[in-house]
Every structure is written in structure tokens, then in C-alpha cells.
């Protein structure tokens, strides 16, 4: 990815904690329910139309057609008309984009939205004025709801769209707004190794782990999930226990996300060249169960490793770092992850015997010793600089390889 300056008017999302009254929370549920209904009805209509007519006629249902039909639906059903038109139009736009991604091969066929998983709605930013109450609190006026308090400690740029969603037992406000270019980071480079024992290992020698609160919350969630499994489905006790599980899951996500944002901000403001391994997390966390004919081995151990990898949120870290580095005109390079932890950062020799343990690396060729994860981060940085030319642009679009490294 060549280095480039950030264009003005780039749209970024800002997330805040929303604090509605009980009446406003009921409105949120209603708006989200109508948005989900419109999305699912439109998806069913497109699916049925495709099965019956598209193959033979070549015509299809468009966003405009369905939006007109929703307008007719609003005239016939009062509780649909009680929801702002922005909410239903946004649901149809989401479906339109989902089908566009499916037709281009980027995503699978759109799925129906579940009441258990999807509780959100979106309105246009121009319909939602914001006013500050004090240094910590602000209010936003949502259509047909009124002024709602939210926790805000930073400047909000011009809002393009506003999304209200529920995460666990908490309501969140996500504002998509235009941001100006940020000051460039210092001209410095860093390599980062992502792991399980150490979430992050930097080529500067620093090690970072997820907050200690997360393992405790994970254990509480496990106990809550076991208690949920003993409840009768669709009972009131089941519903209450399910909310407890959701609340714990939301808390875990919030703590992890806050920590990741702090780490990525620190890195993006300190380095203009960042190197990561091109990890295929989906493939790495695939099940080892196998088939009836060819059953897998060490399934339980692989399941535990998969869970540990996913809890580190490697993908979220990379995504956050990518846009933050880009905002400051920096460069993020992905390199081939093969043998980074077995390569000596001093002499370049690759040998599995050099990795004495999870943390200890001592080169069998030159005797160089250091923390294994830090050494891997240094090798990641070396590979990233090797795949760049003197002007700072990639020599080739492919990832860096380990060819040429001494064996």
C-alpha cells in the first residue's frame, strides 16, 4: 500500500454510550423492530421473485421499487407509520448493499435478521442536532423520540448518519462523521507480533496483554451460560438469564475494544510505518472435528486454542490500526507469517530448535537470545522493509516471503 495523504472529508464512525429513559428505550426497540421487519420482508420478496421470475424474465426488484411499496405500507399500518422514514429507507439500503456484495462475490447470500441478534436502526445525520450539556454529557435529538443523553468527551464533526444499537444491556450511539486529516506520525517503523500468551509484542521490546478484567468476566459468562442451559426455553427465567449473558458479553467486548483503541492510537501516533503478519484468522480457527469418514484429532485442544485466538481479537486490532495509520498518512504492510518466530533477528538463520519455549529464543547458530515474540516482531519489521523500494512504495503487490533467508 503506497504512502498517501489522507483526503479531507473522510467518513469515520464515533461510538458513544447512550443513556435513554425507559420510554425512549421502548421507542428504540420499536424502531429497531420495524427496521428488522422491513429488511426481512424485502429479503423474502427478493428471494421469492428471483425463484419465480428472475430466471425467466431477467428483471429484478430494485431498492426504488421496494421503497415505494414501504411508503404504501406506512399508509396502511399505523405502527409502521410511527417510525421515521429514514429508519425503513436505511433498512432497504442495507439490503440493497448486501445483494450488491453478494452479486460481486464478496459476501454470501443475505440472511434474515434475528430479533435475538439485530437490535439497531439508523437515521440521517442532518435530522439529528447535537448539543453539549457539560464537559462529559451531550444530547442528541432523534426523530419522533426527542432529546436523548449520551456520554461525550470529545468534539463531534458534521454527522452523516446516526445508528442506535443495543450491545448486551447497553445502548450505543454510533455517529458517522467527516473528519479532517490528522497530524502525520513521526518517521519511525515498528513490527508487531500478535499472539495468545502476549496479545501484542512490539519490535521495540514491549509486550502487552489484554486487561486482567477480561478473564474474570469470561469465567462469569461461562457460569451464566451454564445456568442458561438449565433454564426452560421461552420462560421468564430463561429470558432474564439470557439478558445476564448478553450483559456480560457486552461488557467483555467494551473492555477489549477500549484497550484495543488505546493500543492502536498509541502505535499510529508514534510510527508512520507499521508491519503486521498477514494472518488468516478464519483458517487458523477452523474446527478440527473432521468428518465421520475422517474424524479429526485433538479436537478439544484445537477448540481451546481457537477460543483463545478469537478472544485476542487480532482482526479487530488490525482493522483499527489500518484506518488509524491511514488517517495520519502512514503505511501498514502485511508480510508472510511463515517462520517469523523461528528466525533469528541477529543473523537470519531459521531453525525450529532456536525456539526453546514459548517465550525463550536462543539462536543455535550465533547464540543470540531474546524474547521469542519480540524477535518475531523484529523479523516482521525486517520483511516489511524488504518488500519496499527506496521510495517507500511496494515493489510488488504480493506479500513479503521468506525466500533468501538462511536455512
C-alpha positions in Angstrom: 0.0 0.0 0.0 1.8 3.2 -1.1 2.0 6.0 1.3 -0.5 8.7 0.5 -2.1 11.7 2.2 -5.5 11.4 3.7 -8.2 13.2 1.7 -10.3 15.7 3.6 -13.9 14.6 4.1 -13.1 11.0 5.1 -16.0 9.4 6.9 -15.2 7.8 10.3 -17.5 6.4 13.0 -17.6 7.6 16.6 -19.2 5.4 19.2 -20.7 6.6 22.5 -22.6 5.3 25.4 -26.3 6.2 25.1 -28.5 6.7 28.2 -32.2 6.8 27.3 -35.1 6.9 29.7 -37.4 3.8 29.9 -39.8 5.3 27.5 -37.1 6.2 25.0 -35.7 2.7 25.3 -39.1 1.3 24.4 -39.1 3.5 21.3 -35.7 2.2 20.4 -37.0 -1.3 20.5 -40.0 -0.4 18.4 -37.9 1.4 15.7 -35.4 -1.5 15.6 -38.3 -4.0 15.3 -39.8 -2.2 12.3 -36.4 -1.8 10.6 -35.8 -5.6 11.1 -39.3 -6.3 9.8 -38.9 -4.2 6.6 -35.5 -5.8 6.0 -36.8 -9.3 6.3 -39.9 -8.7 4.2 -37.8 -7.1 1.5 -35.4 -10.0 1.6 -38.2 -12.6 1.3 -39.8 -10.7 -1.5 -36.5 -10.5 -3.5 -35.8 -14.2 -2.8 -39.3 -15.3 -4.0 -39.2 -13.0 -7.0 -35.8 -14.5 -8.0 -37.1 -18.0 -7.8 -40.2 -17.4 -9.8 -39.4 -14.6 -12.3 -35.8 -13.5 -12.5 -34.5 -16.7 -14.2 -37.1 -16.4 -16.9 -37.6 -12.7 -17.3 -34.2 -11.3 -16.4 -35.8 -8.5 -14.4 -35.3 -7.9 -10.7 -36.7 -5.9 -7.8 -34.8 -2.6 -7.1 -34.4 -0.5 -4.0 -36.6 2.2 -5.5 -39.4 -0.3 -6.1 -39.4 -1.6 -2.6 -39.1 1.9 -1.1 -42.3 2.8 -2.9 -44.1 -0.3 -1.5 -42.9 0.6 2.0 -44.5 4.0 1.6 -47.8 2.3 0.8 -47.3 0.1 3.8 -46.9 3.1 6.0 -50.2 4.5 4.8 -52.0 1.2 5.8 -50.3 0.3 9.2 -50.1 2.9 12.0 -47.3 1.3 13.9 -45.1 1.3 10.8 -46.0 5.0 10.1 -45.0 5.8 13.7 -41.3 5.1 12.7 -39.4 7.8 10.8 -39.0 7.1 7.0 -35.2 7.3 7.5 -35.3 4.1 9.5 -37.2 2.0 6.9 -35.2 3.5 4.0 -31.9 2.7 5.7 -33.0 -0.9 6.2 -33.8 -1.2 2.5 -30.4 0.4 1.6 -28.7 -2.2 3.8 -30.4 -5.0 1.9 -29.5 -3.4 -1.4 -25.8 -3.2 -0.5 -25.9 -6.8 0.8 -27.2 -8.0 -2.5 -24.6 -5.9 -4.4 -21.9 -7.6 -2.3 -23.4 -11.0 -3.0 -23.5 -10.4 -6.7 -19.9 -9.2 -6.8 -18.8 -12.4 -4.9 -17.6 -10.5 -1.8 -20.2 -11.9 0.6 -22.6 -14.8 0.8 -26.4 -14.6 0.2 -28.1 -12.1 2.6 -29.5 -13.7 5.7 -32.6 -12.8 7.7 -32.1 -10.6 10.7 -32.8 -12.2 14.0 -34.6 -10.5 16.9 -32.0 -12.0 19.2 -29.0 -10.6 17.4 -30.1 -7.4 15.5 -31.4 -4.6 17.6 -30.5 -1.4 15.8 -31.8 1.4 13.5 -30.2 4.2 11.5 -31.3 7.8 10.6 -29.6 10.6 8.6 -27.3 12.9 10.4 -29.0 16.1 9.3 -32.1 15.1 11.2 -30.2 14.8 14.5 -28.9 18.0 16.0 -26.5 17.7 19.0 -26.0 20.0 21.9 -23.4 19.8 24.7 -24.6 19.8 28.3 -21.3 20.0 30.0 -17.7 18.6 29.6 -18.9 14.9 29.9 -22.5 14.8 28.6 -24.3 15.8 25.5 -27.8 15.3 24.0 -28.9 14.2 20.5 -32.4 14.8 19.1 -33.7 11.7 17.4 -36.7 11.9 15.1 -40.0 11.1 16.8 -38.1 10.4 20.1 -36.7 13.7 21.2 -33.5 14.6 23.1 -31.5 11.6 24.4 -28.5 11.9 26.7 -25.2 10.3 25.8 -21.7 10.3 27.2 -19.4 12.5 25.1 -16.0 13.9 26.0 -14.7 14.9 22.5 -15.6 17.1 19.6 -18.1 15.6 17.1 -17.7 16.7 13.5 -20.6 17.0 11.0 -22.7 13.9 11.3 -23.5 11.9 8.1 -25.6 9.2 9.8 -26.6 8.1 13.3 -27.0 4.5 14.3 -28.6 3.4 17.6 -27.9 -0.2 18.7 -28.1 -2.4 21.7 -25.0 -4.3 22.9 -25.8 -6.6 25.8 -27.9 -4.5 28.1 -26.4 -1.2 27.0 -27.5 1.2 24.2 -24.8 2.6 21.9 -24.8 5.6 19.7 -22.6 5.4 16.6 -22.1 8.7 14.6 -20.6 8.6 11.1 -19.0 11.9 10.5 -16.5 13.6 8.2 -13.0 14.0 9.7 -10.1 16.2 8.6 -6.6 14.9 8.1 -4.7 14.4 11.3 -1.0 15.3 12.0 1.4 12.9 10.5 3.1 10.4 12.8 6.9 10.6 13.3 9.1 8.9 10.7 9.7 5.6 12.6 9.0 2.0 11.9 7.7 -0.9 14.1 6.8 -4.5 13.7 4.1 -6.2 15.7 3.6 -9.9 16.5 0.1 -11.0 17.6 -0.1 -13.9 19.9 -2.1 -15.7 22.7 0.3 -15.6 25.7 1.1 -12.0 24.7 -1.6 -10.3 22.8 1.0 -7.9 21.3 4.8 -8.0 21.1 6.5 -4.9 19.6 9.8 -4.8 17.9 10.8 -2.1 20.4 10.7 -4.8 23.1 7.4 -4.0 24.7 4.8 -6.7 25.5 1.1 -6.1 26.0 -1.7 -8.3 27.3 -5.5 -7.8 27.3 -6.7 -6.3 30.6 -6.9 -8.8 33.5 -10.6 -8.0 33.9 -11.4 -9.9 30.8 -10.5 -13.5 32.0 -12.6 -12.9 35.1 -15.6 -11.7 33.0 -15.1 -14.7 30.7 -15.4 -17.1 33.7 -18.5 -15.3 34.8 -20.0 -15.6 31.4 -19.3 -19.3 31.3 -21.1 -19.8 34.6 -24.0 -17.7 33.3 -24.2 -19.7 30.1 -24.3 -22.9 32.1 -27.1 -21.5 34.2 -28.9 -20.5 31.0 -28.7 -24.1 29.6 -30.6 -25.3 32.6 -33.5 -22.9 32.1 -36.7 -23.8 30.2 -36.6 -22.1 26.8 -39.1 -19.2 26.3 -39.7 -19.0 30.1 -39.3 -15.7 32.1 -36.3 -17.1 33.9 -34.7 -18.1 30.6 -35.2 -14.5 29.3 -33.8 -12.9 32.5 -30.7 -15.2 32.4 -30.2 -14.6 28.7 -30.1 -10.9 29.4 -27.4 -11.5 32.1 -25.3 -13.5 29.5 -25.7 -10.6 27.0 -24.7 -8.0 29.6 -21.5 -9.9 30.4 -20.7 -10.4 26.7 -21.3 -6.7 26.1 -19.0 -5.8 29.0 -16.2 -8.1 27.7 -16.5 -6.5 24.2 -16.4 -3.0 25.7 -13.3 -3.6 27.8 -11.5 -5.3 25.0 -12.4 -2.7 22.4 -11.4 0.2 24.7 -8.0 -1.5 25.3 -7.5 -2.1 21.5 -8.3 1.5 20.7 -5.8 2.8 23.2 -3.1 0.5 21.8 -3.8 1.3 18.2 -3.9 5.0 18.9 -0.5 4.9 20.7 1.0 3.0 17.8 -0.5 5.1 15.0 0.6 8.4 16.6 4.2 7.1 17.2 5.1 5.3 13.9 4.4 6.0 10.3 5.5 2.5 9.1 3.8 -0.4 10.8 4.2 -4.1 9.9 1.9 -7.0 10.7 1.7 -10.6 9.8 -0.9 -11.5 7.1 -2.8 -13.9 9.4 -5.7 -15.9 8.0 -7.6 -16.0 11.3 -10.6 -17.8 9.8 -8.5 -20.6 8.6 -6.4 -20.7 11.8 -9.6 -21.1 13.9 -11.3 -23.7 11.7 -12.7 -26.7 13.5 -10.6 -29.9 13.8 -13.7 -32.1 14.1 -13.3 -33.6 10.6 -16.0 -35.9 9.2 -17.5 -39.3 10.0 -15.2 -40.9 7.5 -12.1 -38.9 8.6 -12.5 -37.8 12.2 -10.2 -35.1 13.4 -7.6 -35.5 16.2 -7.0 -33.4 19.3 -10.4 -31.8 18.8 -10.7 -30.5 22.4 -7.2 -28.9 22.4 -7.9 -27.3 19.0 -11.2 -25.9 20.2 -9.5 -24.4 23.2 -6.8 -22.8 21.0 -9.4 -21.4 18.6 -11.3 -19.8 21.5 -8.1 -18.3 22.9 -7.2 -16.9 19.4 -10.6 -15.3 18.9 -10.6 -13.8 22.4 -7.4 -11.8 21.4 -9.4 -10.0 18.6 -6.5 -10.0 16.2 -8.7 -9.0 13.3 -10.3 -6.0 15.2 -6.8 -4.8 16.1 -5.6 -4.9 12.5 -8.7 -3.1 11.3 -8.4 -0.4 13.8 -4.7 0.0 13.2 -5.2 0.1 9.4 -7.6 3.1 9.4 -5.7 5.0 12.1 -2.4 4.7 10.3 -4.1 5.7 7.1 -5.6 8.8 8.8 -2.1 10.0 9.5 -0.7 9.3 6.1 1.3 6.3 7.3 1.9 2.9 5.8 0.7 -0.5 7.0 2.4 -3.5 5.5 1.3 -7.2 5.8 4.0 -9.8 5.5 4.2 -13.6 5.2 3.9 -15.0 8.7 5.8 -18.2 8.0 8.7 -19.0 10.4 8.8 -15.5 11.9 9.2 -17.0 15.4 11.9 -19.4 14.3 14.1 -16.7 12.5 17.0 -15.1 14.4 16.7 -11.3 14.2 20.5 -11.1 14.5 21.8 -13.5 11.8 18.7 -14.5 9.9 19.1 -18.3 10.5 15.8 -20.2 10.5 15.8 -23.2 12.9 12.9 -24.6 15.0 15.4 -25.6 17.7 16.1 -21.9 18.4 12.6 -21.6 19.9 13.4 -23.3 23.3 10.0 -22.5 24.8 7.0 -20.2 24.3 9.0 -17.2 25.5 12.7 -18.1 25.1 14.5 -17.8 21.8 18.3 -18.6 21.6 19.8 -19.0 18.1 21.6 -22.3 17.5 23.9 -20.6 15.0 25.0 -17.4 16.7 23.8 -17.7 20.2 21.7 -14.5 20.1 19.0 -14.7 22.8 15.8 -12.6 23.3 12.1 -13.0 24.0 10.7 -15.1 21.2 7.7 -12.8 20.5 9.9 -9.7 20.3 12.2 -11.5 18.0 9.3 -12.4 15.8 8.2 -8.7 15.7 11.7 -7.7 14.6 11.6 -10.3 11.8 8.1 -9.0 10.7 9.6 -5.5 10.5 12.6 -6.7 8.5 10.3 -8.4 6.0 8.2 -5.3 5.6 11.1 -3.1 4.7 12.5 -5.8 2.4 9.3 -5.6 0.2 9.5 -1.9 -0.2 11.7 0.0 -2.7 13.8 3.1 -1.8 10.8 5.4 -2.5 8.6 3.7 0.1 6.3 2.0 -2.4 5.8 -1.7 -2.9 7.9 -3.4 -5.4 5.1 -5.9 -5.9 1.6 -6.4 -4.7 2.4 -9.8 -3.2 3.3 -10.3 0.5 6.9 -10.5 1.5 8.3 -14.0 1.5 10.9 -15.9 3.5 12.9 -16.8 0.4 16.5 -15.8 0.7 16.6 -16.2 4.5 19.4 -18.5 5.5 18.3 -22.0 6.5 
